[in-house]
Amino acid sequence: MLENGFPLLVRAIDHDSGINGLISYRLLSPSDPYFTVDYVSGAILTKSEIDYEKVKQWSFYVQASDFGSSTLTSALPALVHVTVRDVNDVPPKFVSKNYTANLLLPTLKGSFQ
């Protein structure tokens, strides 16, 4: 998932008609630190920025339920695997604060590399 990218959508179908055919979605681990699911659309959304250097992959389950008077739930939840893609967000760093070189003189222009 990339910033400002299209959301991932999970989708379930229910062949009932009317309110019995309408579907809602929820995460089975509601305290997931990184993701949430839109209750109506099934869109997987990020809760906060995800740092690739800390989290490269994440998995969770989404469950679908209908709006019938006796709510029915999907027999098997959907397992969602998210692979975080790295972006260029870490600037280069010097390994040391100071560097020392000893030159043997005379030195020709362009010979010290």
TORKOL-4160 file (C-alpha; in steps of 0.2 Angstrom, whole numbers, padded with zeros to 4 digits, m for minus):
113
<pt num="1" X="0000" Y="0000" Z="0000"/>
<pt num="2" X="0007" Y="0017" Z="m0005"/>
<pt num="3" X="0002" Y="0034" Z="0002"/>
<pt num="4" X="m0013" Y="0041" Z="m0008"/>
<pt num="5" X="m0015" Y="0024" Z="m0017"/>
<pt num="6" X="m0031" Y="0016" Z="m0020"/>
<pt num="7" X="m0038" Y="0007" Z="m0005"/>
<pt num="8" X="m0039" Y="m0012" Z="m0005"/>
<pt num="9" X="m0057" Y="m0018" Z="m0005"/>
<pt num="10" X="m0063" Y="m0035" Z="0002"/>
<pt num="11" X="m0080" Y="m0040" Z="m0005"/>
<pt num="12" X="m0093" Y="m0053" Z="0001"/>
<pt num="13" X="m0109" Y="m0058" Z="m0008"/>
<pt num="14" X="m0126" Y="m0062" Z="m0001"/>
<pt num="15" X="m0139" Y="m0068" Z="m0013"/>
<pt num="16" X="m0153" Y="m0064" Z="m0001"/>
<pt num="17" X="m0164" Y="m0049" Z="m0006"/>
<pt num="18" X="m0168" Y="m0033" Z="0004"/>
<pt num="19" X="m0160" Y="m0030" Z="0020"/>
<pt num="20" X="m0155" Y="m0048" Z="0022"/>
<pt num="21" X="m0143" Y="m0046" Z="0007"/>
<pt num="22" X="m0134" Y="m0030" Z="0014"/>
<pt num="23" X="m0117" Y="m0034" Z="0020"/>
<pt num="24" X="m0106" Y="m0026" Z="0034"/>
<pt num="25" X="m0087" Y="m0029" Z="0037"/>
<pt num="26" X="m0077" Y="m0029" Z="0053"/>
<pt num="27" X="m0059" Y="m0034" Z="0058"/>
<pt num="28" X="m0058" Y="m0049" Z="0069"/>
<pt num="29" X="m0044" Y="m0040" Z="0079"/>
<pt num="30" X="m0052" Y="m0023" Z="0082"/>
<pt num="31" X="m0037" Y="m0017" Z="0091"/>
<pt num="32" X="m0026" Y="m0019" Z="0075"/>
<pt num="33" X="m0013" Y="m0005" Z="0077"/>
<pt num="34" X="m0011" Y="m0001" Z="0058"/>
<pt num="35" X="m0027" Y="m0005" Z="0049"/>
<pt num="36" X="m0046" Y="m0003" Z="0050"/>
<pt num="37" X="m0060" Y="m0008" Z="0038"/>
<pt num="38" X="m0074" Y="0003" Z="0032"/>
<pt num="39" X="m0090" Y="m0005" Z="0039"/>
<pt num="40" X="m0100" Y="m0003" Z="0023"/>
<pt num="41" X="m0088" Y="m0003" Z="0008"/>
<pt num="42" X="m0076" Y="m0016" Z="0014"/>
<pt num="43" X="m0061" Y="m0004" Z="0011"/>
<pt num="44" X="m0045" Y="m0008" Z="0020"/>
<pt num="45" X="m0038" Y="0009" Z="0027"/>
<pt num="46" X="m0023" Y="0013" Z="0037"/>
<pt num="47" X="m0025" Y="0021" Z="0054"/>
<pt num="48" X="m0008" Y="0029" Z="0054"/>
<pt num="49" X="0008" Y="0030" Z="0044"/>
<pt num="50" X="0017" Y="0013" Z="0043"/>
<pt num="51" X="0036" Y="0013" Z="0043"/>
<pt num="52" X="0043" Y="0000" Z="0031"/>
<pt num="53" X="0059" Y="m0001" Z="0042"/>
<pt num="54" X="0048" Y="m0007" Z="0056"/>
<pt num="55" X="0034" Y="m0017" Z="0048"/>
<pt num="56" X="0037" Y="m0025" Z="0031"/>
<pt num="57" X="0021" Y="m0037" Z="0031"/>
<pt num="58" X="0005" Y="m0038" Z="0041"/>
<pt num="59" X="m0009" Y="m0050" Z="0041"/>
<pt num="60" X="m0027" Y="m0049" Z="0049"/>
<pt num="61" X="m0044" Y="m0057" Z="0046"/>
<pt num="62" X="m0060" Y="m0048" Z="0040"/>
<pt num="63" X="m0077" Y="m0055" Z="0044"/>
<pt num="64" X="m0093" Y="m0051" Z="0034"/>
<pt num="65" X="m0111" Y="m0051" Z="0041"/>
<pt num="66" X="m0128" Y="m0048" Z="0034"/>
<pt num="67" X="m0141" Y="m0036" Z="0041"/>
<pt num="68" X="m0155" Y="m0049" Z="0043"/>
<pt num="69" X="m0165" Y="m0050" Z="0059"/>
<pt num="70" X="m0155" Y="m0065" Z="0064"/>
<pt num="71" X="m0138" Y="m0059" Z="0058"/>
<pt num="72" X="m0128" Y="m0072" Z="0048"/>
<pt num="73" X="m0109" Y="m0071" Z="0047"/>
<pt num="74" X="m0097" Y="m0078" Z="0035"/>
<pt num="75" X="m0092" Y="m0096" Z="0038"/>
<pt num="76" X="m0074" Y="m0092" Z="0035"/>
<pt num="77" X="m0066" Y="m0074" Z="0038"/>
<pt num="78" X="m0055" Y="m0067" Z="0024"/>
<pt num="79" X="m0037" Y="m0068" Z="0028"/>
<pt num="80" X="m0029" Y="m0051" Z="0022"/>
<pt num="81" X="m0010" Y="m0050" Z="0019"/>
<pt num="82" X="m0002" Y="m0033" Z="0017"/>
<pt num="83" X="0015" Y="m0031" Z="0010"/>
<pt num="84" X="0022" Y="m0013" Z="0014"/>
<pt num="85" X="0032" Y="m0006" Z="0000"/>
<pt num="86" X="0047" Y="0005" Z="0004"/>
<pt num="87" X="0048" Y="0023" Z="m0001"/>
<pt num="88" X="0063" Y="0034" Z="m0001"/>
<pt num="89" X="0061" Y="0042" Z="0017"/>
<pt num="90" X="0078" Y="0039" Z="0025"/>
<pt num="91" X="0092" Y="0051" Z="0020"/>
<pt num="92" X="0110" Y="0045" Z="0019"/>
<pt num="93" X="0121" Y="0047" Z="0034"/>
<pt num="94" X="0140" Y="0048" Z="0035"/>
<pt num="95" X="0147" Y="0033" Z="0046"/>
<pt num="96" X="0159" Y="0045" Z="0055"/>
<pt num="97" X="0159" Y="0064" Z="0059"/>
<pt num="98" X="0177" Y="0066" Z="0054"/>
<pt num="99" X="0188" Y="0059" Z="0040"/>
<pt num="100" X="0207" Y="0061" Z="0039"/>
<pt num="101" X="0218" Y="0058" Z="0024"/>
<pt num="102" X="0237" Y="0059" Z="0022"/>
<pt num="103" X="0244" Y="0065" Z="0006"/>
<pt num="104" X="0261" Y="0063" Z="m0001"/>
<pt num="105" X="0266" Y="0079" Z="m0010"/>
<pt num="106" X="0267" Y="0084" Z="m0024"/>
<pt num="107" X="0250" Y="0078" Z="m0028"/>
<pt num="108" X="0243" Y="0080" Z="m0046"/>
<pt num="109" X="0226" Y="0088" Z="m0049"/>
<pt num="110" X="0213" Y="0074" Z="m0049"/>
<pt num="111" X="0224" Y="0060" Z="m0042"/>
<pt num="112" X="0216" Y="0060" Z="m0025"/>
<pt num="113" X="0199" Y="0051" Z="m0026"/>
